[in-house]
Amino acid sequence: MIDYNAKKKNAKSKNNLFTVDRKRDQIRFSHRNGVLTDSFAKMQWQDNSDTKKITKTWNGAKEYCSNLTLATKSDWRLPDKEELSYIYNYKDNF
């Protein structure tokens, strides 16, 4: 889980991937060609109009990822449990 109050509590741990620091996050995240990149966590995920209109089962999503070519990459996969929790809990900061 991301601690939204961590800025005060964890002021010394600037590299903690699961804390929110809005100034740092302006540098941390970039959005280009339908891909959101988190340069600290070294993760990328699809973030374009398709993400708002596609609904899939888990197996359907796995198949979708295996066939996806986005931003010249074709090795997309679903996030693991920890990554998914991280993305979900951090979504309001994008």
C-alpha positions, 0 to 999 in steps of 0.5 A: 500500500502507498502511504499518502502521509509518508512525506512527513513520516519518511522524509529521509527515505526519498527512494521509497517507491511506495510513498508519495512526494508530489515534487519528486513524482513530477520527475518520476512519471512520464506519459508518451505514446499511450504508455505511462512510465514510472522511472523509479519503480522501472514499470510501464503500463498502457494508459490510453483510450483503450484502457478506459473502454476494454473489459476482459477476464483475467485470461482474456487480459493475459491474451490481450497483453500477449498480442499487444504492440504499443510504443514499439514494444510487444513484451507486455504482461499483466502486473503481478499482485504487488505491482497491481496493488501499487498501480491501483493505490497510486492511480490518483497521482497520475 
